[in-house]
């Protein structure tokens, strides 16, 4: 139904933190997922006796979810570079321990010129695990 994130996002497989799209309301919100496994590159060392998904990677996963919302909603923007420009009000409420599936939701709050603002959440077993406001910028060539 939806294209694979690897077909839309410019990230290489080693830095792609979204496995699929579940739901999309173009220009409004998106729901994605990440299957977090024991094969993740950080698993062995973060932390050896208690592996948890690093918060910065969860933020990146929410940013990639937000990028998918834009690129699937506004196809004319595909191929243009977007970067993470800021993170506000980030809170981590539950540790994400592999193996598990994380659901991520992103809602487009507003856009001012080339800067986009999103309200994002991550869910673990239907409970909110994290939230943040993600700010992305379209890089002008």
C-alpha positions in Angstrom: 0.0 0.0 0.0 2.7 2.5 1.0 6.2 2.6 -0.5 9.1 1.3 1.6 10.8 4.0 3.7 14.1 3.1 1.9 12.5 4.1 -1.4 11.6 7.6 -0.1 14.3 8.5 2.5 17.9 9.3 1.5 19.4 7.3 4.4 21.4 4.2 3.9 20.3 0.9 5.4 22.6 1.3 8.4 20.9 4.6 9.4 17.3 3.9 8.5 15.2 3.7 11.6 11.7 3.3 10.1 10.7 -0.1 8.7 7.2 0.8 7.4 4.2 3.1 7.2 1.0 2.0 8.8 -1.2 5.0 8.2 -1.1 8.4 6.4 -3.4 11.4 6.3 -1.5 13.5 3.7 -0.3 16.8 5.0 -1.6 16.1 8.5 -0.2 13.0 10.2 1.5 9.6 9.8 2.1 6.4 11.8 5.2 4.3 11.2 6.9 1.4 12.9 10.4 0.2 13.7 11.1 -3.5 14.6 13.8 -3.1 17.2 15.9 -6.3 17.3 19.0 -7.7 19.0 20.8 -7.1 15.7 20.9 -3.3 16.0 24.4 -1.9 15.8 24.1 -0.3 19.3 22.6 -3.4 21.0 25.9 -4.9 22.3 27.3 -1.7 23.8 24.3 0.4 24.9 24.3 -0.9 27.6 26.0 -4.4 27.8 24.0 -5.6 30.7 20.8 -3.7 29.9 20.5 -2.9 26.2 18.1 0.0 25.6 17.5 1.9 22.4 19.4 5.2 22.6 17.2 8.3 22.9 19.0 10.0 20.1 18.1 7.1 17.8 14.5 7.3 18.8 14.6 11.1 18.1 16.1 10.3 14.7 13.3 7.7 14.1 10.7 10.3 14.8 12.5 12.8 12.5 12.5 10.2 9.7 8.8 9.6 10.4 8.2 13.3 10.0 10.3 13.4 6.8 8.1 10.5 5.4 5.0 12.6 6.2 6.3 15.5 4.1 7.7 13.4 1.3 4.6 11.2 0.9 2.3 14.2 1.2 4.1 16.6 -1.1 5.7 14.5 -3.9 7.2 17.6 -5.5 9.6 17.8 -2.5 11.1 14.4 -3.1 14.8 14.5 -3.7 15.2 17.8 -1.9 17.4 17.6 1.2 15.8 18.0 4.6 17.8 18.1 7.9 16.9 17.9 11.5 17.1 21.5 12.7 15.9 21.2 16.3 14.2 19.2 19.0 12.1 20.7 21.7 10.3 19.3 24.8 11.7 15.8 24.3 10.8 13.4 27.1 11.6 9.7 27.4 9.1 7.8 29.5 9.8 4.1 28.8 12.9 2.2 27.9 12.8 0.4 24.6 14.4 -3.0 25.0 14.7 -5.3 22.0 13.1 -7.3 20.7 10.0 -5.1 20.3 8.1 -3.0 17.9 7.9 0.8 18.3 5.1 2.8 16.7 5.8 6.4 15.9 3.3 9.2 15.1 4.1 12.5 13.6 1.6 15.4 13.2 2.5 18.4 11.1 1.9 21.4 13.3 3.0 24.2 11.0 5.4 25.4 8.3 7.2 28.7 8.0 9.0 29.0 4.7 11.5 26.1 4.6 11.1 25.2 8.3 8.7 22.5 9.3 7.3 21.8 12.9 6.0 18.4 14.0 4.5 17.0 17.2 5.9 13.4 17.5 5.2 10.4 19.8 6.7 7.0 20.1 4.6 4.1 21.6 5.6 0.8 23.1 2.7 -1.7 23.7 0.2 1.1 23.1 1.8 3.3 25.9 3.6 6.5 25.2 7.3 5.9 25.4 8.6 9.3 24.2 7.5 12.5 22.7 9.1 15.6 21.2 8.6 18.5 18.9 10.8 17.9 15.8 11.9 20.9 13.7 13.1 20.1 10.2 14.5 22.4 7.5 14.6 22.1 3.8 18.1 22.9 2.7 18.1 25.3 -0.2 20.5 24.3 -3.0 
